[in-house]
Amino acid sequence: MNALQDRVVVVTGGAGGIARGIAEAILEAGGCVALFDLDRSKVAQAAATLNAEGRAIGLEADVTDKASLEAAFDAAVAKWGRLDGLVNNAGIVRLGPAEETTAEGFDLEYAVNVKGVLLASQIAAKHFAGKGGAIVNVASNAGKVGYRNMAGYNASKAAVINLTRSLALEWAEKGINVNAVCPGGVGTDMLKSVADFLAPRLGQDAGALFDTMHPAQLGRHVRPVEVGRVIAFLLSDAGVIIRGQSINVDGGDTPY
């Protein structure tokens, strides 16, 4: 329960559903969390609802903009005097057939889902200041399996998986451990948006379709905090022998 005692972790995409679970798990483990998000009001509210007694803050940041990220990291470090971990959770999906995918939409998915991971990781590495740290990237089982109507998302998450290996290899000598998790079937608004998109095309009710979009072995949706607890482990000293990996946290759906 104290694996992250007094450690400070930044979580991007902090107003989203999985971010709440990640933050809860970090707080459970004794850490402090700075949630970053493009939406200032939503991220402030997300931090406030954690009831963390000063161990959680919400900060505005655009993961595609280096200056914006640097300002948010500076504010987090100014509050607690240190930085120990980063969770690159910010991500977007643009749904539609591959032949209808626009260059603009594809570029945006890569800007948020891949460039944002690189920029935040570079800034975090500087704040670790030679003392080491841990980075966990939220990829997706879509980056391994691939799904219809999300070609750009599939490709961007595959890029995150490869970027994770690259950073782990290059930054090991700096004492920085880098891994990724690959969620699937998590009960979030993003999954609901997929159900909303697919339902009319399949002639189904969106709510009923969403209810079926869970791991077969688990028999229910994965909860965000369950993903968060795996991430908290990877951020801790206990996760030091796991390096450059992209771990499936999808209830058994992806066997590789």
C-alpha positions in Angstrom: 0.0 0.0 0.0 3.0 2.3 0.4 4.9 1.4 -2.8 4.7 5.0 -4.0 4.9 6.7 -0.7 5.5 10.5 -1.2 6.4 10.0 -4.8 5.1 12.5 -7.4 3.5 11.2 -10.6 2.2 13.2 -13.6 -0.8 11.7 -15.5 -1.7 13.2 -18.8 -5.2 13.1 -20.2 -6.2 13.6 -16.6 -9.9 14.4 -17.1 -10.7 11.1 -18.7 -12.1 7.9 -17.3 -8.9 5.7 -17.1 -7.0 8.7 -15.6 -9.3 8.7 -12.6 -8.5 5.1 -12.0 -4.8 5.6 -12.4 -4.9 8.5 -10.0 -6.9 6.5 -7.4 -4.3 3.7 -7.6 -1.4 6.1 -7.2 -3.0 7.7 -4.2 -3.8 4.2 -2.7 0.0 3.5 -3.0 0.8 6.6 -1.0 1.8 8.9 -3.9 0.9 12.4 -5.1 -0.6 13.0 -8.5 -0.7 15.9 -10.9 -3.4 15.5 -13.6 -2.8 17.2 -16.9 -5.5 17.9 -19.4 -6.4 20.3 -22.2 -9.7 21.1 -20.4 -8.8 23.3 -17.4 -12.2 23.1 -15.6 -12.7 19.3 -16.1 -9.2 18.4 -14.9 -9.6 20.7 -11.8 -12.8 19.0 -11.1 -11.3 15.6 -11.5 -8.6 16.4 -9.1 -11.0 17.8 -6.6 -13.3 14.7 -6.6 -10.4 12.5 -5.6 -10.5 14.0 -2.0 -6.8 13.5 -1.8 -6.1 16.0 1.0 -3.6 18.0 -1.0 -2.1 15.0 -2.8 -3.8 15.7 -6.1 -3.9 18.7 -8.4 -5.3 19.4 -11.9 -3.3 21.5 -14.4 -4.0 22.6 -17.9 -1.7 21.2 -20.5 -1.7 20.5 -24.2 0.4 17.4 -24.8 1.0 18.4 -28.4 2.6 21.7 -27.3 6.0 21.6 -25.6 5.8 25.0 -23.9 2.4 24.1 -22.5 3.7 20.8 -21.1 6.8 22.4 -19.7 4.7 25.0 -17.8 2.5 22.3 -16.3 5.5 20.1 -15.3 7.2 23.2 -13.7 4.0 23.8 -11.7 3.8 20.2 -10.4 7.5 20.2 -9.4 7.1 23.6 -7.7 4.3 22.2 -5.6 6.0 19.1 -4.4 9.7 19.7 -5.1 10.2 16.5 -7.1 9.1 14.3 -9.9 9.3 10.5 -9.8 7.0 9.2 -12.5 4.9 9.9 -15.6 1.9 8.2 -17.0 1.3 9.1 -20.7 -2.5 8.5 -20.7 -3.7 11.3 -23.1 -5.2 9.8 -26.2 -7.9 10.3 -28.8 -9.7 8.1 -31.4 -11.2 9.2 -34.7 -13.7 6.5 -35.9 -14.5 5.7 -39.5 -13.6 3.4 -42.4 -10.0 3.4 -43.4 -10.8 4.8 -46.9 -12.5 7.8 -45.3 -9.7 8.6 -42.9 -8.5 12.1 -43.5 -4.9 13.3 -43.4 -5.9 15.9 -40.8 -7.6 13.3 -38.5 -4.7 10.9 -38.9 -2.2 13.7 -38.1 -4.2 14.7 -35.0 -4.2 11.1 -33.6 -0.5 10.9 -34.1 0.1 14.3 -32.6 -1.8 13.4 -29.4 -1.2 9.7 -29.1 2.5 9.5 -30.2 4.1 13.0 -30.3 2.5 13.8 -26.9 4.1 10.7 -25.4 7.5 11.7 -26.7 7.3 15.3 -25.6 6.1 14.6 -22.1 8.6 11.8 -21.7 11.5 14.1 -22.7 10.4 16.8 -20.3 9.9 14.3 -17.4 13.4 12.8 -18.0 14.9 16.3 -17.5 12.9 16.7 -14.2 14.1 13.3 -13.0 17.5 15.1 -13.0 19.7 12.0 -13.0 17.9 10.5 -10.0 16.0 8.0 -12.1 12.3 7.6 -12.5 9.6 5.5 -14.2 7.4 6.1 -17.2 4.3 4.1 -18.1 2.6 4.7 -21.5 -1.0 3.8 -22.0 -1.1 2.1 -25.4 -4.0 -0.3 -26.3 -4.6 -3.8 -27.4 -5.7 -2.0 -30.6 -1.9 -1.5 -31.2 -1.4 -5.2 -31.3 -4.7 -6.6 -32.7 -6.1 -3.7 -34.7 -9.9 -3.1 -35.1 -12.1 -2.0 -37.9 -13.0 1.7 -38.2 -10.0 3.0 -36.3 -7.0 2.6 -38.6 -5.3 5.8 -37.3 -5.8 4.8 -33.7 -4.5 1.3 -34.3 -1.4 2.6 -36.0 -0.7 5.3 -33.4 -0.9 2.8 -30.5 1.4 0.4 -32.3 3.8 3.3 -32.5 3.5 3.9 -28.8 4.4 0.2 -28.2 7.6 0.6 -30.3 8.4 4.0 -28.8 8.2 2.4 -25.4 10.9 -0.1 -26.3 13.1 2.6 -27.8 12.9 4.8 -24.7 13.5 1.9 -22.3 16.6 0.9 -24.2 18.1 4.4 -24.5 17.2 5.6 -21.0 18.1 2.6 -18.9 21.5 4.1 -18.3 19.8 7.2 -16.8 17.9 5.0 -14.3 14.6 5.6 -16.1 12.4 2.6 -16.5 9.8 2.7 -19.4 6.9 0.3 -19.9 3.5 0.4 -21.4 0.1 -1.1 -20.7 -2.4 -2.2 -23.4 -6.0 -1.9 -22.0 -9.0 -3.3 -23.7 -12.7 -3.5 -22.7 -12.4 -0.8 -20.1 -15.7 0.8 -19.1 -15.1 4.4 -20.1 -16.7 7.1 -22.2 -14.2 6.3 -25.0 -15.6 2.8 -25.3 -19.1 4.1 -25.2 -18.3 6.4 -28.1 -17.2 3.3 -30.0 -20.5 1.6 -29.2 -22.4 4.7 -30.2 -20.6 4.7 -33.6 -21.0 1.0 -34.3 -24.6 0.5 -33.1 -26.5 2.2 -35.9 -24.2 0.5 -38.5 -24.9 -2.9 -36.9 -28.6 -2.3 -36.3 -28.2 -2.6 -32.6 -29.0 -0.5 -29.5 -25.9 1.4 -28.3 -26.3 0.6 -24.7 -26.9 -3.1 -25.3 -23.8 -3.2 -27.6 -21.7 -1.4 -25.0 -22.7 -4.0 -22.4 -21.3 -6.8 -24.6 -17.9 -5.0 -25.2 -16.0 -6.6 -22.4 -13.4 -9.4 -22.1 -14.9 -12.8 -22.6 -12.9 -14.5 -19.9 -13.7 -11.7 -17.3 -17.4 -11.4 -18.1 -17.5 -7.7 -17.3 -15.8 -4.5 -18.3 -12.3 -3.8 -16.9 -12.5 -1.1 -14.3 -10.2 2.0 -14.7 -8.7 1.5 -11.2 -7.7 -2.1 -12.1 -5.6 -0.7 -15.0 -4.3 1.9 -12.5 -3.1 -0.7 -10.1 -1.0 -2.4 -12.7 0.5 1.0 -13.6 1.2 1.8 -10.0 3.1 -1.4 -9.7 5.2 -0.5 -12.8 5.9 2.9 -11.3 7.2 1.3 -8.1 10.5 -0.2 -7.2 8.9 -3.7 -7.5 8.5 -3.2 -11.2 12.2 -2.5 -11.9 12.8 -5.9 -13.6 10.0 -5.2 -16.1 11.5 -3.0 -18.8 10.4 -2.0 -22.3 7.3 -4.2 -22.1 3.8 -3.6 -23.3 1.6 -5.5 -20.9 -2.0 -6.5 -21.8 -4.5 -5.4 -19.2 -7.6 -6.6 -21.2 -8.9 -9.5 -19.2 -7.2 -12.1 -21.4 -8.5 -11.0 -24.8 -5.0 -10.5 -26.3 -2.8 -13.5 -25.9 0.5 -11.9 -27.1 
